[in-house]
Amino acid sequence: MISKVKDFLSEVKIELGKVTWPTRKETVSTTWVVLAIVLLIAVYLGACDVVLAKVMRLILG
């Protein structure tokens, strides 16, 4: 059992060595893109909520 765990961990170490990690600049720029998209979706959903709430108030009186 212990030898299997050691083999697994050594294989994990080898595979992590093959990973191409993003640079700090790439990470920061993609983070800003994600935040901008989240903000746009939040504004859109908020606007839809306001419009639908007003429509429901008109329908229900």
CHARMM-style PDB file with segment names, atoms N, HN, CA, C and O in Angstrom:
ATOM      1  N   MET     1       0.831  -1.195   0.000  1.00  0.00      PROA
ATOM      2  CA  MET     1       0.000   0.000   0.000  1.00  0.00      PROA
ATOM      3  C   MET     1       0.878   1.262   0.000  1.00  0.00      PROA
ATOM      4  O   MET     1       0.635   2.189  -0.773  1.00  0.00      PROA
ATOM      5  N   ILE     2       1.875   1.290   0.852  1.00  0.00      PROA
ATOM      6  HN  ILE     2       2.072   0.537   1.480  1.00  0.00      PROA
ATOM      7  CA  ILE     2       2.749   2.462   0.945  1.00  0.00      PROA
ATOM      8  C   ILE     2       3.535   2.652  -0.347  1.00  0.00      PROA
ATOM      9  O   ILE     2       3.753   3.786  -0.776  1.00  0.00      PROA
ATOM     10  N   SER     3       3.960   1.565  -0.968  1.00  0.00      PROA
ATOM     11  HN  SER     3       3.783   0.644  -0.620  1.00  0.00      PROA
ATOM     12  CA  SER     3       4.711   1.684  -2.226  1.00  0.00      PROA
ATOM     13  C   SER     3       3.832   2.241  -3.338  1.00  0.00      PROA
ATOM     14  O   SER     3       4.307   2.984  -4.197  1.00  0.00      PROA
ATOM     15  N   LYS     4       2.550   1.882  -3.323  1.00  0.00      PROA
ATOM     16  HN  LYS     4       2.164   1.278  -2.625  1.00  0.00      PROA
ATOM     17  CA  LYS     4       1.626   2.416  -4.328  1.00  0.00      PROA
ATOM     18  C   LYS     4       1.450   3.927  -4.154  1.00  0.00      PROA
ATOM     19  O   LYS     4       1.395   4.673  -5.131  1.00  0.00      PROA
ATOM     20  N   VAL     5       1.363   4.359  -2.908  1.00  0.00      PROA
ATOM     21  HN  VAL     5       1.407   3.753  -2.114  1.00  0.00      PROA
ATOM     22  CA  VAL     5       1.223   5.792  -2.636  1.00  0.00      PROA
ATOM     23  C   VAL     5       2.478   6.524  -3.085  1.00  0.00      PROA
ATOM     24  O   VAL     5       2.382   7.591  -3.692  1.00  0.00      PROA
ATOM     25  N   LYS     6       3.653   5.973  -2.797  1.00  0.00      PROA
ATOM     26  HN  LYS     6       3.731   5.106  -2.304  1.00  0.00      PROA
ATOM     27  CA  LYS     6       4.905   6.590  -3.217  1.00  0.00      PROA
ATOM     28  C   LYS     6       4.994   6.666  -4.737  1.00  0.00      PROA
ATOM     29  O   LYS     6       5.419   7.683  -5.286  1.00  0.00      PROA
ATOM     30  N   ASP     7       4.593   5.591  -5.418  1.00  0.00      PROA
ATOM     31  HN  ASP     7       4.248   4.765  -4.972  1.00  0.00      PROA
ATOM     32  CA  ASP     7       4.595   5.600  -6.889  1.00  0.00      PROA
ATOM     33  C   ASP     7       3.652   6.670  -7.426  1.00  0.00      PROA
ATOM     34  O   ASP     7       3.987   7.411  -8.350  1.00  0.00      PROA
ATOM     35  N   PHE     8       2.464   6.732  -6.824  1.00  0.00      PROA
ATOM     36  HN  PHE     8       2.192   6.130  -6.073  1.00  0.00      PROA
ATOM     37  CA  PHE     8       1.487   7.730  -7.265  1.00  0.00      PROA
ATOM     38  C   PHE     8       2.034   9.143  -7.100  1.00  0.00      PROA
ATOM     39  O   PHE     8       1.937   9.961  -8.014  1.00  0.00      PROA
ATOM     40  N   LEU     9       2.608   9.428  -5.932  1.00  0.00      PROA
ATOM     41  HN  LEU     9       2.687   8.764  -5.189  1.00  0.00      PROA
ATOM     42  CA  LEU     9       3.128  10.769  -5.676  1.00  0.00      PROA
ATOM     43  C   LEU     9       4.300  11.111  -6.589  1.00  0.00      PROA
ATOM     44  O   LEU     9       4.442  12.263  -6.998  1.00  0.00      PROA
ATOM     45  N   SER    10       5.131  10.143  -6.911  1.00  0.00      PROA
ATOM     46  HN  SER    10       5.015   9.207  -6.578  1.00  0.00      PROA
ATOM     47  CA  SER    10       6.238  10.425  -7.826  1.00  0.00      PROA
ATOM     48  C   SER    10       5.715  10.698  -9.232  1.00  0.00      PROA
ATOM     49  O   SER    10       6.259  11.547  -9.938  1.00  0.00      PROA
ATOM     50  N   GLU    11       4.669   9.990  -9.644  1.00  0.00      PROA
ATOM     51  HN  GLU    11       4.228   9.300  -9.070  1.00  0.00      PROA
ATOM     52  CA  GLU    11       4.057  10.247 -10.956  1.00  0.00      PROA
ATOM     53  C   GLU    11       3.390  11.629 -10.986  1.00  0.00      PROA
ATOM     54  O   GLU    11       3.433  12.326 -11.999  1.00  0.00      PROA
ATOM     55  N   VAL    12       2.778  12.008  -9.868  1.00  0.00      PROA
ATOM     56  HN  VAL    12       2.743  11.442  -9.045  1.00  0.00      PROA
ATOM     57  CA  VAL    12       2.165  13.337  -9.780  1.00  0.00      PROA
ATOM     58  C   VAL    12       3.236  14.409  -9.938  1.00  0.00      PROA
ATOM     59  O   VAL    12       3.037  15.388 -10.657  1.00  0.00      PROA
ATOM     60  N   LYS    13       4.366  14.227  -9.270  1.00  0.00      PROA
ATOM     61  HN  LYS    13       4.527  13.431  -8.686  1.00  0.00      PROA
ATOM     62  CA  LYS    13       5.462  15.188  -9.364  1.00  0.00      PROA
ATOM     63  C   LYS    13       5.957  15.313 -10.804  1.00  0.00      PROA
ATOM     64  O   LYS    13       6.230  16.417 -11.274  1.00  0.00      PROA
ATOM     65  N   ILE    14       6.071  14.184 -11.504  1.00  0.00      PROA
ATOM     66  HN  ILE    14       5.849  13.287 -11.122  1.00  0.00      PROA
ATOM     67  CA  ILE    14       6.515  14.190 -12.901  1.00  0.00      PROA
ATOM     68  C   ILE    14       5.511  14.942 -13.772  1.00  0.00      PROA
ATOM     69  O   ILE    14       5.895  15.762 -14.606  1.00  0.00      PROA
ATOM     70  N   GLU    15       4.228  14.659 -13.574  1.00  0.00      PROA
ATOM     71  HN  GLU    15       3.916  13.993 -12.896  1.00  0.00      PROA
ATOM     72  CA  GLU    15       3.190  15.318 -14.379  1.00  0.00      PROA
ATOM     73  C   GLU    15       3.120  16.812 -14.103  1.00  0.00      PROA
ATOM     74  O   GLU    15       2.917  17.603 -15.024  1.00  0.00      PROA
ATOM     75  N   LEU    16       3.285  17.209 -12.843  1.00  0.00      PROA
ATOM     76  HN  LEU    16       3.450  16.567 -12.094  1.00  0.00      PROA
ATOM     77  CA  LEU    16       3.266  18.642 -12.526  1.00  0.00      PROA
ATOM     78  C   LEU    16       4.450  19.362 -13.153  1.00  0.00      PROA
ATOM     79  O   LEU    16       4.371  20.558 -13.433  1.00  0.00      PROA
ATOM     80  N   GLY    17       5.528  18.657 -13.372  1.00  0.00      PROA
ATOM     81  HN  GLY    17       5.592  17.685 -13.145  1.00  0.00      PROA
ATOM     82  CA  GLY    17       6.671  19.254 -14.052  1.00  0.00      PROA
ATOM     83  C   GLY    17       6.387  19.539 -15.508  1.00  0.00      PROA
ATOM     84  O   GLY    17       7.052  20.383 -16.109  1.00  0.00      PROA
ATOM     85  N   LYS    18       5.421  18.860 -16.089  1.00  0.00      PROA
ATOM     86  HN  LYS    18       4.881  18.175 -15.600  1.00  0.00      PROA
ATOM     87  CA  LYS    18       5.066  19.052 -17.500  1.00  0.00      PROA
ATOM     88  C   LYS    18       4.070  20.194 -17.713  1.00  0.00      PROA
ATOM     89  O   LYS    18       3.845  20.625 -18.844  1.00  0.00      PROA
ATOM     90  N   VAL    19       3.483  20.675 -16.633  1.00  0.00      PROA
ATOM     91  HN  VAL    19       3.666  20.325 -15.714  1.00  0.00      PROA
ATOM     92  CA  VAL    19       2.452  21.701 -16.729  1.00  0.00      PROA
ATOM     93  C   VAL    19       3.076  23.035 -17.127  1.00  0.00      PROA
ATOM     94  O   VAL    19       4.129  23.418 -16.617  1.00  0.00      PROA
ATOM     95  N   THR    20       2.415  23.732 -18.040  1.00  0.00      PROA
ATOM     96  HN  THR    20       1.560  23.421 -18.454  1.00  0.00      PROA
ATOM     97  CA  THR    20       2.823  25.081 -18.413  1.00  0.00      PROA
ATOM     98  C   THR    20       2.000  26.054 -17.583  1.00  0.00      PROA
ATOM     99  O   THR    20       0.817  26.265 -17.849  1.00  0.00      PROA
ATOM    100  N   TRP    21       2.628  26.639 -16.586  1.00  0.00      PROA
ATOM    101  HN  TRP    21       3.589  26.467 -16.369  1.00  0.00      PROA
ATOM    102  CA  TRP    21       1.922  27.545 -15.696  1.00  0.00      PROA
ATOM    103  C   TRP    21       1.853  28.929 -16.328  1.00  0.00      PROA
ATOM    104  O   TRP    21       2.810  29.358 -16.973  1.00  0.00      PROA
ATOM    105  N   PRO    22       0.719  29.645 -16.152  1.00  0.00      PROA
ATOM    106  CA  PRO    22       0.612  30.996 -16.721  1.00  0.00      PROA
ATOM    107  C   PRO    22       1.512  31.970 -15.963  1.00  0.00      PROA
ATOM    108  O   PRO    22       1.821  31.778 -14.787  1.00  0.00      PROA
ATOM    109  N   THR    23       1.915  33.006 -16.665  1.00  0.00      PROA
ATOM    110  HN  THR    23       1.664  33.162 -17.620  1.00  0.00      PROA
ATOM    111  CA  THR    23       2.710  34.045 -16.019  1.00  0.00      PROA
ATOM    112  C   THR    23       1.800  34.908 -15.151  1.00  0.00      PROA
ATOM    113  O   THR    23       0.575  34.823 -15.240  1.00  0.00      PROA
ATOM    114  N   ARG    24       2.403  35.725 -14.328  1.00  0.00      PROA
ATOM    115  HN  ARG    24       3.398  35.794 -14.256  1.00  0.00      PROA
ATOM    116  CA  ARG    24       1.612  36.629 -13.470  1.00  0.00      PROA
ATOM    117  C   ARG    24       0.788  37.578 -14.331  1.00  0.00      PROA
ATOM    118  O   ARG    24      -0.368  37.860 -14.017  1.00  0.00      PROA
ATOM    119  N   LYS    25       1.384  38.073 -15.422  1.00  0.00      PROA
ATOM    120  HN  LYS    25       2.323  37.844 -15.677  1.00  0.00      PROA
ATOM    121  CA  LYS    25       0.680  39.004 -16.304  1.00  0.00      PROA
ATOM    122  C   LYS    25      -0.538  38.328 -16.929  1.00  0.00      PROA
ATOM    123  O   LYS    25      -1.609  38.931 -17.000  1.00  0.00      PROA
ATOM    124  N   GLU    26      -0.387  37.091 -17.380  1.00  0.00      PROA
ATOM    125  HN  GLU    26       0.483  36.601 -17.323  1.00  0.00      PROA
ATOM    126  CA  GLU    26      -1.510  36.355 -17.971  1.00  0.00      PROA
ATOM    127  C   GLU    26      -2.605  36.113 -16.934  1.00  0.00      PROA
ATOM    128  O   GLU    26      -3.791  36.236 -17.238  1.00  0.00      PROA
ATOM    129  N   THR    27      -2.209  35.774 -15.728  1.00  0.00      PROA
ATOM    130  HN  THR    27      -1.245  35.675 -15.481  1.00  0.00      PROA
ATOM    131  CA  THR    27      -3.186  35.520 -14.675  1.00  0.00      PROA
ATOM    132  C   THR    27      -3.966  36.779 -14.330  1.00  0.00      PROA
ATOM    133  O   THR    27      -5.185  36.730 -14.164  1.00  0.00      PROA
ATOM    134  N   VAL    28      -3.277  37.897 -14.220  1.00  0.00      PROA
ATOM    135  HN  VAL    28      -2.287  37.937 -14.354  1.00  0.00      PROA
ATOM    136  CA  VAL    28      -3.948  39.157 -13.891  1.00  0.00      PROA
ATOM    137  C   VAL    28      -4.892  39.570 -15.014  1.00  0.00      PROA
ATOM    138  O   VAL    28      -6.016  40.000 -14.755  1.00  0.00      PROA
ATOM    139  N   SER    29      -4.441  39.441 -16.257  1.00  0.00      PROA
ATOM    140  HN  SER    29      -3.528  39.092 -16.467  1.00  0.00      PROA
ATOM    141  CA  SER    29      -5.300  39.873 -17.371  1.00  0.00      PROA
ATOM    142  C   SER    29      -6.529  38.985 -17.509  1.00  0.00      PROA
ATOM    143  O   SER    29      -7.619  39.496 -17.766  1.00  0.00      PROA
ATOM    144  N   THR    30      -6.392  37.690 -17.349  1.00  0.00      PROA
ATOM    145  HN  THR    30      -5.506  37.274 -17.141  1.00  0.00      PROA
ATOM    146  CA  THR    30      -7.562  36.821 -17.442  1.00  0.00      PROA
ATOM    147  C   THR    30      -8.491  37.024 -16.254  1.00  0.00      PROA
ATOM    148  O   THR    30      -9.705  36.871 -16.386  1.00  0.00      PROA
ATOM    149  N   THR    31      -7.935  37.367 -15.099  1.00  0.00      PROA
ATOM    150  HN  THR    31      -6.949  37.491 -14.993  1.00  0.00      PROA
ATOM    151  CA  THR    31      -8.776  37.659 -13.936  1.00  0.00      PROA
ATOM    152  C   THR    31      -9.637  38.887 -14.203  1.00  0.00      PROA
ATOM    153  O   THR    31     -10.820  38.898 -13.860  1.00  0.00      PROA
ATOM    154  N   TRP    32      -9.057  39.925 -14.812  1.00  0.00      PROA
ATOM    155  HN  TRP    32      -8.096  39.916 -15.091  1.00  0.00      PROA
ATOM    156  CA  TRP    32      -9.820  41.128 -15.136  1.00  0.00      PROA
ATOM    157  C   TRP    32     -10.920  40.814 -16.146  1.00  0.00      PROA
ATOM    158  O   TRP    32     -12.022  41.355 -16.051  1.00  0.00      PROA
ATOM    159  N   VAL    33     -10.629  39.947 -17.107  1.00  0.00      PROA
ATOM    160  HN  VAL    33      -9.734  39.508 -17.184  1.00  0.00      PROA
ATOM    161  CA  VAL    33     -11.647  39.569 -18.096  1.00  0.00      PROA
ATOM    162  C   VAL    33     -12.805  38.855 -17.405  1.00  0.00      PROA
ATOM    163  O   VAL    33     -13.970  39.141 -17.681  1.00  0.00      PROA
ATOM    164  N   VAL    34     -12.487  37.935 -16.517  1.00  0.00      PROA
ATOM    165  HN  VAL    34     -11.541  37.702 -16.292  1.00  0.00      PROA
ATOM    166  CA  VAL    34     -13.534  37.201 -15.793  1.00  0.00      PROA
ATOM    167  C   VAL    34     -14.368  38.159 -14.950  1.00  0.00      PROA
ATOM    168  O   VAL    34     -15.595  38.070 -14.947  1.00  0.00      PROA
ATOM    169  N   LEU    35     -13.720  39.067 -14.240  1.00  0.00      PROA
ATOM    170  HN  LEU    35     -12.722  39.139 -14.243  1.00  0.00      PROA
ATOM    171  CA  LEU    35     -14.464  40.034 -13.421  1.00  0.00      PROA
ATOM    172  C   LEU    35     -15.364  40.923 -14.267  1.00  0.00      PROA
ATOM    173  O   LEU    35     -16.487  41.227 -13.862  1.00  0.00      PROA
ATOM    174  N   ALA    36     -14.887  41.345 -15.436  1.00  0.00      PROA
ATOM    175  HN  ALA    36     -13.976  41.098 -15.765  1.00  0.00      PROA
ATOM    176  CA  ALA    36     -15.698  42.180 -16.320  1.00  0.00      PROA
ATOM    177  C   ALA    36     -16.923  41.415 -16.814  1.00  0.00      PROA
ATOM    178  O   ALA    36     -18.025  41.963 -16.850  1.00  0.00      PROA
ATOM    179  N   ILE    37     -16.738  40.163 -17.190  1.00  0.00      PROA
ATOM    180  HN  ILE    37     -15.843  39.718 -17.161  1.00  0.00      PROA
ATOM    181  CA  ILE    37     -17.865  39.360 -17.668  1.00  0.00      PROA
ATOM    182  C   ILE    37     -18.875  39.134 -16.550  1.00  0.00      PROA
ATOM    183  O   ILE    37     -20.082  39.222 -16.775  1.00  0.00      PROA
ATOM    184  N   VAL    38     -18.388  38.843 -15.347  1.00  0.00      PROA
ATOM    185  HN  VAL    38     -17.407  38.771 -15.164  1.00  0.00      PROA
ATOM    186  CA  VAL    38     -19.286  38.653 -14.201  1.00  0.00      PROA
ATOM    187  C   VAL    38     -20.069  39.929 -13.931  1.00  0.00      PROA
ATOM    188  O   VAL    38     -21.267  39.874 -13.656  1.00  0.00      PROA
ATOM    189  N   LEU    39     -19.406  41.072 -14.007  1.00  0.00      PROA
ATOM    190  HN  LEU    39     -18.432  41.116 -14.231  1.00  0.00      PROA
ATOM    191  CA  LEU    39     -20.082  42.347 -13.787  1.00  0.00      PROA
ATOM    192  C   LEU    39     -21.159  42.596 -14.843  1.00  0.00      PROA
ATOM    193  O   LEU    39     -22.265  43.024 -14.515  1.00  0.00      PROA
ATOM    194  N   LEU    40     -20.837  42.328 -16.107  1.00  0.00      PROA
ATOM    195  HN  LEU    40     -19.938  41.980 -16.373  1.00  0.00      PROA
ATOM    196  CA  LEU    40     -21.823  42.512 -17.178  1.00  0.00      PROA
ATOM    197  C   LEU    40     -23.037  41.610 -16.990  1.00  0.00      PROA
ATOM    198  O   LEU    40     -24.173  42.045 -17.176  1.00  0.00      PROA
ATOM    199  N   ILE    41     -22.798  40.367 -16.626  1.00  0.00      PROA
ATOM    200  HN  ILE    41     -21.875  40.014 -16.475  1.00  0.00      PROA
ATOM    201  CA  ILE    41     -23.914  39.440 -16.410  1.00  0.00      PROA
ATOM    202  C   ILE    41     -24.749  39.882 -15.212  1.00  0.00      PROA
ATOM    203  O   ILE    41     -25.976  39.791 -15.245  1.00  0.00      PROA
ATOM    204  N   ALA    42     -24.088  40.364 -14.145  1.00  0.00      PROA
ATOM    205  HN  ALA    42     -23.091  40.438 -14.118  1.00  0.00      PROA
ATOM    206  CA  ALA    42     -24.821  40.832 -12.966  1.00  0.00      PROA
ATOM    207  C   ALA    42     -25.706  42.031 -13.309  1.00  0.00      PROA
ATOM    208  O   ALA    42     -26.853  42.104 -12.869  1.00  0.00      PROA
ATOM    209  N   VAL    43     -25.178  42.962 -14.089  1.00  0.00      PROA
ATOM    210  HN  VAL    43     -24.246  42.902 -14.447  1.00  0.00      PROA
ATOM    211  CA  VAL    43     -25.960  44.134 -14.497  1.00  0.00      PROA
ATOM    212  C   VAL    43     -27.145  43.700 -15.361  1.00  0.00      PROA
ATOM    213  O   VAL    43     -28.262  44.186 -15.184  1.00  0.00      PROA
ATOM    214  N   TYR    44     -26.893  42.782 -16.295  1.00  0.00      PROA
ATOM    215  HN  TYR    44     -25.985  42.387 -16.439  1.00  0.00      PROA
ATOM    216  CA  TYR    44     -27.961  42.294 -17.165  1.00  0.00      PROA
ATOM    217  C   TYR    44     -29.068  41.613 -16.354  1.00  0.00      PROA
ATOM    218  O   TYR    44     -30.251  41.897 -16.544  1.00  0.00      PROA
ATOM    219  N   LEU    45     -28.677  40.717 -15.453  1.00  0.00      PROA
ATOM    220  HN  LEU    45     -27.716  40.486 -15.299  1.00  0.00      PROA
ATOM    221  CA  LEU    45     -29.683  40.014 -14.650  1.00  0.00      PROA
ATOM    222  C   LEU    45     -30.416  40.968 -13.717  1.00  0.00      PROA
ATOM    223  O   LEU    45     -31.614  40.809 -13.487  1.00  0.00      PROA
ATOM    224  N   GLY    46     -29.707  41.960 -13.178  1.00  0.00      PROA
ATOM    225  HN  GLY    46     -28.733  42.090 -13.365  1.00  0.00      PROA
ATOM    226  CA  GLY    46     -30.363  42.960 -12.337  1.00  0.00      PROA
ATOM    227  C   GLY    46     -31.378  43.762 -13.120  1.00  0.00      PROA
ATOM    228  O   GLY    46     -32.474  44.029 -12.628  1.00  0.00      PROA
ATOM    229  N   ALA    47     -31.025  44.149 -14.337  1.00  0.00      PROA
ATOM    230  HN  ALA    47     -30.134  43.932 -14.737  1.00  0.00      PROA
ATOM    231  CA  ALA    47     -31.962  44.894 -15.193  1.00  0.00      PROA
ATOM    232  C   ALA    47     -33.186  44.040 -15.529  1.00  0.00      PROA
ATOM    233  O   ALA    47     -34.316  44.528 -15.502  1.00  0.00      PROA
ATOM    234  N   CYS    48     -32.955  42.767 -15.844  1.00  0.00      PROA
ATOM    235  HN  CYS    48     -32.037  42.371 -15.865  1.00  0.00      PROA
ATOM    236  CA  CYS    48     -34.083  41.869 -16.125  1.00  0.00      PROA
ATOM    237  C   CYS    48     -34.990  41.747 -14.909  1.00  0.00      PROA
ATOM    238  O   CYS    48     -36.212  41.720 -15.051  1.00  0.00      PROA
ATOM    239  N   ASP    49     -34.415  41.674 -13.729  1.00  0.00      PROA
ATOM    240  HN  ASP    49     -33.422  41.696 -13.613  1.00  0.00      PROA
ATOM    241  CA  ASP    49     -35.194  41.561 -12.503  1.00  0.00      PROA
ATOM    242  C   ASP    49     -36.050  42.804 -12.288  1.00  0.00      PROA
ATOM    243  O   ASP    49     -37.223  42.699 -11.932  1.00  0.00      PROA
ATOM    244  N   VAL    50     -35.472  43.965 -12.501  1.00  0.00      PROA
ATOM    245  HN  VAL    50     -34.518  44.050 -12.791  1.00  0.00      PROA
ATOM    246  CA  VAL    50     -36.221  45.218 -12.312  1.00  0.00      PROA
ATOM    247  C   VAL    50     -37.371  45.304 -13.306  1.00  0.00      PROA
ATOM    248  O   VAL    50     -38.491  45.656 -12.938  1.00  0.00      PROA
ATOM    249  N   VAL    51     -37.093  44.983 -14.560  1.00  0.00      PROA
ATOM    250  HN  VAL    51     -36.183  44.697 -14.859  1.00  0.00      PROA
ATOM    251  CA  VAL    51     -38.137  45.050 -15.594  1.00  0.00      PROA
ATOM    252  C   VAL    51     -39.254  44.060 -15.299  1.00  0.00      PROA
ATOM    253  O   VAL    51     -40.432  44.411 -15.366  1.00  0.00      PROA
ATOM    254  N   LEU    52     -38.892  42.840 -14.978  1.00  0.00      PROA
ATOM    255  HN  LEU    52     -37.935  42.555 -14.924  1.00  0.00      PROA
ATOM    256  CA  LEU    52     -39.921  41.832 -14.695  1.00  0.00      PROA
ATOM    257  C   LEU    52     -40.712  42.177 -13.433  1.00  0.00      PROA
ATOM    258  O   LEU    52     -41.913  41.912 -13.376  1.00  0.00      PROA
ATOM    259  N   ALA    53     -40.075  42.753 -12.437  1.00  0.00      PROA
ATOM    260  HN  ALA    53     -39.100  42.969 -12.484  1.00  0.00      PROA
ATOM    261  CA  ALA    53     -40.797  43.168 -11.230  1.00  0.00      PROA
ATOM    262  C   ALA    53     -41.815  44.257 -11.559  1.00  0.00      PROA
ATOM    263  O   ALA    53     -42.934  44.235 -11.045  1.00  0.00      PROA
ATOM    264  N   LYS    54     -41.434  45.209 -12.413  1.00  0.00      PROA
ATOM    265  HN  LYS    54     -40.525  45.226 -12.830  1.00  0.00      PROA
ATOM    266  CA  LYS    54     -42.374  46.272 -12.806  1.00  0.00      PROA
ATOM    267  C   LYS    54     -43.537  45.705 -13.613  1.00  0.00      PROA
ATOM    268  O   LYS    54     -44.680  46.126 -13.436  1.00  0.00      PROA
ATOM    269  N   VAL    55     -43.253  44.753 -14.496  1.00  0.00      PROA
ATOM    270  HN  VAL    55     -42.325  44.410 -14.640  1.00  0.00      PROA
ATOM    271  CA  VAL    55     -44.310  44.119 -15.288  1.00  0.00      PROA
ATOM    272  C   VAL    55     -45.276  43.379 -14.352  1.00  0.00      PROA
ATOM    273  O   VAL    55     -46.492  43.454 -14.528  1.00  0.00      PROA
ATOM    274  N   MET    56     -44.743  42.681 -13.379  1.00  0.00      PROA
ATOM    275  HN  MET    56     -43.755  42.620 -13.236  1.00  0.00      PROA
ATOM    276  CA  MET    56     -45.615  41.953 -12.448  1.00  0.00      PROA
ATOM    277  C   MET    56     -46.464  42.919 -11.620  1.00  0.00      PROA
ATOM    278  O   MET    56     -47.628  42.633 -11.342  1.00  0.00      PROA
ATOM    279  N   ARG    57     -45.887  44.071 -11.222  1.00  0.00      PROA
ATOM    280  HN  ARG    57     -44.941  44.303 -11.448  1.00  0.00      PROA
ATOM    281  CA  ARG    57     -46.674  45.053 -10.481  1.00  0.00      PROA
ATOM    282  C   ARG    57     -47.810  45.610 -11.337  1.00  0.00      PROA
ATOM    283  O   ARG    57     -48.911  45.844 -10.838  1.00  0.00      PROA
ATOM    284  N   LEU    58     -47.536  45.822 -12.639  1.00  0.00      PROA
ATOM    285  HN  LEU    58     -46.642  45.631 -13.044  1.00  0.00      PROA
ATOM    286  CA  LEU    58     -48.586  46.309 -13.533  1.00  0.00      PROA
ATOM    287  C   LEU    58     -49.682  45.268 -13.698  1.00  0.00      PROA
ATOM    288  O   LEU    58     -50.866  45.606 -13.709  1.00  0.00      PROA
ATOM    289  N   ILE    59     -49.298  44.015 -13.826  1.00  0.00      PROA
ATOM    290  HN  ILE    59     -48.336  43.740 -13.817  1.00  0.00      PROA
ATOM    291  CA  ILE    59     -50.291  42.939 -14.021  1.00  0.00      PROA
ATOM    292  C   ILE    59     -51.116  42.716 -12.760  1.00  0.00      PROA
ATOM    293  O   ILE    59     -52.340  42.601 -12.826  1.00  0.00      PROA
ATOM    294  N   LEU    60     -50.447  42.655 -11.613  1.00  0.00      PROA
ATOM    295  HN  LEU    60     -49.453  42.749 -11.559  1.00  0.00      PROA
ATOM    296  CA  LEU    60     -51.146  42.332 -10.376  1.00  0.00      PROA
ATOM    297  C   LEU    60     -51.753  43.557  -9.686  1.00  0.00      PROA
ATOM    298  O   LEU    60     -52.554  43.422  -8.762  1.00  0.00      PROA
ATOM    299  N   GLY    61     -51.372  44.728 -10.135  1.00  0.00      PROA
ATOM    300  HN  GLY    61     -50.721  44.838 -10.886  1.00  0.00      PROA
ATOM    301  CA  GLY    61     -51.966  45.935  -9.581  1.00  0.00      PROA
ATOM    302  C   GLY    61     -51.259  46.373  -8.378  1.00  0.00      PROA
ATOM    303  OT1 GLY    61     -51.629  47.381  -7.777  1.00  0.00      PROA
TER     304      GLY     61
END
